[in-house]
């Protein structure tokens, strides 16, 4: 951008376009006194003229020059004032998103320091605004600007307007106004007490909603990890300690697909996740079949040896990942349609990537339910789970079902890795943190029971998040583990008992 000469601007003010701006005010921007500059900036902001936006932006960029041809310098104090003024002027921008962002920025600034001088400009912007959401944001900023007004009636109106807020900073402002040392008018103090209680209640509700959502997103990951484990453990009784590494394989498959899209299809990069889903399922399923055919098949009926063998296999898979991809975590970026979030209130934002993951988990659950309850393969799997010997006697190929079930369980774990790659670091050790939780979900829900896995996964996720908020992550883990141990002592079959001739005999 070419430098803008102040003298040239003053000459341009003779044109009708710039007639609304005061020449003297613009001239004061070149004054050496910061207080004079700030006063000029405030007047330009209150003018709400489009030309003021360009002048202040040039001042920030260092391209605004005085009559002597030298750039006008500003310090941090002046720069902060300009930032607030720019946000105020953007309230009149034709783009709705820019106006909304400006209103939110002003709300933050005014919550830190009320400026009654901004009230007239905010009132004009509020009255001119046609979008309800933007208008509400501007009205809140206006209330903050008038919170320290000399007129008690104006302060009372501002306090009542702020009662519907969900901003923690506003809660602190209202709390300060309940003190007679800060607010002399009794009616205003009473209104501040009521408004503070309402904001506090709203924040508590928002915090609860946020924890429930975080618990559901954690539970959805546990569900994807536990679904495959529930199938393999239910069919074969195998304690697969390498199940977490199958999640890792799915995550690395996602990373691989992202790299391929960046190299060969950069214009379609936002859709690499969709392409990674079948690859992750196939890769994890292939590794699962390889493990079952080479090692696990020879250890059926020997749970302790199976546990030790699969633990060794997990170490081999971790080392293989280190050799292929390196020991450091790799970057898997969210596509643009999974970035950002949905704002419920200023302190609560639901991330889009977690919303998508919850939906994805429910989608996978629906597919597994259809497979297990509406297909011949699902019938065979349920038969082997309930009574292996009887299923074999009536012609069910139990050995083949074992391989297919293990491949299916491993593939579902791979899908869990796709979801996990969008919210966590992808590295060789990433699966280790989920294997114990997955087994807790399977045991608590009931072996071989999809409904039990769903309730256990989502329940553990939500309970863990609430306990973490009260007692910390470590204590929450201990409490959950103790609860599961006590629950299994009273009800060994889990939440949902497996029905069948073998169990009922």
N, C-alpha and C positions, 0 to 999 in steps of 0.2 A: 504493500500500500504506500502510495506517495505521501510525503508529509503534507499536513494541512496547515496552512498559514492562518494565524488568527486574524491578521489584517485582511486577508482575502475573505474570511468568513464575515467579518464586520461589513465589508463591501457588499456581500451577498444579501445581507439583511435588508438592503434596499429593495429586494425583490419581494413579491407578495408571498412566496412560499415561506419565507423566514420572518415574516412580519410579526408573528406572535412571540418571538423570542426577544428578550431584552438585551441590547448590545452591551450595556454596562455589566450585566451579570456574566456574560461570556468573557468579557475583558478581565473580570476578577479571577478567572481560572489561571491567569498568568501571574498573579500576585505571589510574592515570596512568602507571605504569611499563610500558614496552613488553615487558620481559622477563617480567613477570607475565602480561600478556595472551597472549604467545606460549606460555608454559607452559600456560595454560588452554586455548588453541586446540589444542595438541598432545594434551592429555588428552581433549578433546571428540572429536577425530579418532579416538583410540585406543578410545573407548567404542563406536564403530560403531553408535550409536543413531540412528534416523531423525530424532528431534527435534533432534539436534545439527546436522543439515544445515540445518534451517530457521533456527536461531539464528545460525549462522555466515553464512548468506546474508543475513539481516537486518543483520548487522554490516557486511557489505560494502556493502549498499545504503544504509547510513546511517539505517536505520529502527529500529535497536535503541537504546533509551534507558535510562539509568540510573535509580536511585531518585529522583534530583533532577529528572527529567523532561527532561533535556538529552540530545541524541544523543551516543553514544559515538564519539569520533574515533579514527581509526587512521592510521598513517603507512605509507609504502611497504614498510618491512620487515615490518610486521604484515600488510599486505595480501598480500604474497608467501606468508607462512605460512598465511594463510587459504585462498589458492588451492590450495595443496598439501593442506590439510585437507579442503576441499570435494571435491577429486578422490578422496581416500581414502574419504570417506563415500559417494561415488557408486558405489563398488565393490559396494555392497549394494542398489543401485537395481534395481527389477524389470525395467527395460528393458535388454536385452542390449547394444544399441548404446551406451547411456550408460555401462554398466560397462566395455565395451571401450575407449571413448574415455578414461575415467578411468584405466584401467590404463596406457594409452600415455602419458598426461600424467604420471603418477607415475614411469614409467620414465625420462622425460626429466628430471624434477626430481631423482630419486635418482642419475642418472648425473652430474649436476652437483655434488650434495652428498649423500653417503650419510647416512641417518638411521636408526641401529639401533632407535630408539624406535618406528618404524613397523612393524617386523618382526612383532610379535604380531598387530596388526590385519590385516596382509597375509596372515599365515598363516591367520587365521580366514576371510578372504575367499576364499583359495585352496581351503581345504578345503570351503567351502560351495558354491563355483562348480560348475555342471554343464556349462557350455559349454566344449568343449575349447580353442577359440581364446582365449577370455577367460581361462581357467584358465592357459594357457601364458603369456599376457601378465602376469598377476598373479604367476606363479612367477618370471618374470624380474625384476619389480620387487622381489620378496622377496629374490632373490639379491643385487641391488644394495644393498638395505637392510642386509644382513648381510656386505657385502664388507669392512667394517672392524671386524668383531666381534672381541672380545678373545680368543675361543677360536679357535685355529688350525684345528681340525677344521671349525668352522662356515665359516671363510673358504675352506677347501679345497672344501667342498661348493658354496659360492657361485660360486667360480671355474669349477668343472666345469659348473655349470648355465648359466653365461654363454657357454660355448664354442659353443653352437648359435645365438648371436645374429648378426644382420647389421647391427648399429648401429655407426656410426663412433665415437661417443662411448664405447661400451663397449670398443672396440678400444684407445682411448687409456688407459682405466682399467686394462685388463689389461697394457698395455705398461708403465705406471708400476709395477705390482706385480712386474715382472721385475727391478726394481732392488733390491738388498739394502738400500739406504737406506730404502725404503718398505715392504719385506716381509722380516722377519727369518727366517721359517720356510722352510727349503730346499724342502720338499715342496710348499708353496703356490707358491713361485716357479717350480718346474718345471711345475706345473699351469698357472700363468699363462702361461708361455712356450708351452706346447702349445695352450692356449685362444686366445691371441693369434694364433698361426699359423693356427688353424682359422677364426677370425673374419676375418682378413685374406684368406684364400683365398675365403671366402664372399662378401666384399665385392668381390673382384676378379671373381668369377663374375657377381655381380649387375651390376657395371659393364659387363661384356662383353655381358650380355643386354640391358641398357639401350641400349647403343650399337647393337647389332644391330636392336633394335626401332625406335630413332630413324632408323636408316638405311633400314629397310623403309618407315617412314611417309614419309620424304623420297622414297624411290624410287617409292612409289605415286603421289605428286603428279607426279613426273617422267614416270611411265608414262602418266597421264591426259593430260599435256601433249604427250607424244611420240607417242601412238597416232594422234591426228588428223594430226600432222605427218608421220608415217610413211606415212599413206594419201595425202595430197596430194603429198608429195615423191616418193613411189614412183610414183604414177599420172601426174603432170604434170611432175615434175622442177622444181617451183616452189620457190624458196627464199623462203618466206613470212616476212618479218621482222615482220609484223603478227600472227603467231600468238599471241604473248604477250598482245596486247590482246584476243584472243578469250577467253582465260582471265579477263581483267578484266571482260568483258561478262557472263560467267557469274556472277562474284562480285557484280557490281552487280544482276544479276537476283535473286540471293538476298537482297540487301539490300532491294530493292523489295518482294519477297514478304513479308519479315519486317515491313516497314512496313504492308502491307495487312492482315496478320493482327493486328497490334497495334491497328489502327483498327477493323476490322470483325469480327474473330473472336478476341478476346483470350483466350477460353476454350480455343482450339485453338492457341495460339501455339507450343506445343512441336512442332507438326507442320509448321511453315512450311518446313522444309528439304525435306521430301518433296514439297511443292507446288512448291518452287523448281526441282526437278530438270527436269521437262519444260519449264518456262519458260526456264531457262538454256540448255537444248539448242536450243530453237526460236529464241531470240533470237540466239545465237551462229551458228547455222546460217543464219538469214536474213541476218545481216551478211556471213557468208562467201559466200553466193550473190551478194549485191550487189557485193562486191569482185571476185568472179570474172567476173561478167557485164559490169561496167563498166570494169575496168582489166586484170585479170590475163589474161583471154582473149586480148587483143591482143598479149600479150608472150610467148606460148609459143615456146620455142626460143631465147630471148634471156635467159639466166640473170642476167647482170649487170644488165640493165635491169629485170628482174623484182625483183631484190634491192633496187635503188634505189627502185623504185615502191612496193613493199610497206613499205619503211622510211618513206617519206613517208606512206603510209596509216596506219602505226602512230602517227605524230605527230598526224595528223588525229583518230584515234580517242581518243588521250589528251586532246587539247584538247576534244573533244566531251564526254568524261566530266567534265572540269573545269567546263564550262559547265552541264551538267545536274545534277551532284551536288556541285560545289564542289571546290576544290583540296585540302582537308583529307581525311584518312581518315575513313571512316564506320564506325559500330559495327555489327557483326554478332555477336550473342550466340549462344552454344551453347544448344540446348534442354536441358532438365533431364536427358533420357535420354542426352545426350552429355557431361554434366558429371561431374567426379570421375575416379576411376581405380581400377585394380586394383593393390593393394599386394603386390609379391612379397617385399619385405623393407623395413625402415625407410628405407633409402636409395634404393629403386627402386620407383617407382610408374608404371604404364603408363596414360597418359591415355586415357579412353574415347573422346574425339573422334578421336584418332589410330587407335585400334583400329577404329572405325567407318569411317574413311577408307580404311584398308588393305582392309577387307572390301568397301567400295564400289568401289575400284579393281579388285579381282578380279572383282566382279560385272559391271562395265562391260567388262572384258577378255573375260569369257565371252560376253557378248552380241556383241561385235565378232567374236570367233572364229566364232560361229554364223553371223553375217551374212556373213562372208567365205568360209566353207567349206561352208555348207549352203543358200545361196540363189542364185538366178539373178543377182542384183545382184553378189554377191560373186564369182561366176564371171567376170562381165564385168570387174569391177575388177581381178581377178588377171590376166585376159587382156591388158588394156591395159597393166598394169604390166610384164608379161613381154615383150610384143611389140606395140606400138601399131599398127604398119602391118599386120601379119597379122590382128590383131583387127578392124581396120576392113574388111579384105578379106572376112572371113567374116560381115559384117553387124552387128558390134557398133557401136552408135551412140557413138562415142568422145567427141563433143562433149557429149552428154548425160551420159555417164559422168563426164566432167571436172567438170561442175556438181554432180552428185550426190555425187561423191567429195569435192569441196571442202566442200559443205554438211555431209557426214557428219564430215569431219575437224574442221571448225569447231565443230560441235555437241558432239563429244567434248571439245574444248578447253573449251567452256562448262561441261561437267560437271566438268572439272578445276577450274574457277573456283568451283563450288559447294563442292568439298572444300577448296580453298585458303582460302575465306572463313571456315572454321571453325577455322583455326589461325594465320592471318596477318592483318595489317591490310589492309583493302580501300580502295584508293586508285587514282588514275589511273595511277600508275607501277608498279603491282604486277606487271604482266606482264613488265616489262623484265628482271627477275632470272631468268626461267625460259627465255627464248628460246634463249640460248646452250647451256644445259644440255640443252634438248630436242633441239637439233640434234646435240649430242654423242651423245645416246642413239641417235638414228636412224642416224647414221654408224657408230657402234660396233656396233650390233646388226645392221646390214645393211638396205639400202634395201628397204622393202616387206615386211619380215619381222616378223610379230607376235612370234614366239618370241624373235627377236633383241632387239626393243624391250623385252620383259619382262626378259630376263637383263641387258641393258645398264642399264636404269633401276634395278632393284633392286640390281644389283652396284655401280653408281656411288654410289647412296645409302648403302649400307653402308660401302663403302671410304672415302667422303668423311667420314663420321662418325668412323671410326677415325683417319683422318689428322688431322681437326680436334682430336681429343683429344690427339694427340701433338705436332702442329706448329702448330696454329692454322688458322683458316678460310682465310686468304689463301694460305699455303703449300700447304694441301690442294688448293685450286683449281689452283694452278700444277702441282703434281705430277700431278693427274688429267689436266690438259690435255696435259702432256708425254707421259704414258703413252699417251693416245689417239692423239697424232700419231705416235709410234713404232709403235704397233700398226697404224695404217692404212697406214704405209709398208710394213710387212711383209705385211699382209693387206688390200688395198684394198676387198674385198667385204664386210668386217665379220665379225662372229661367224658369221652364217649367210648363205651365198651364195645369191643369187636364181637359181633354175633355170628354164631355158626355152631355146627354140631360138635366140633372139636372143643370149642370154648365152653359150651353149655353142658358137656358131659361131666 
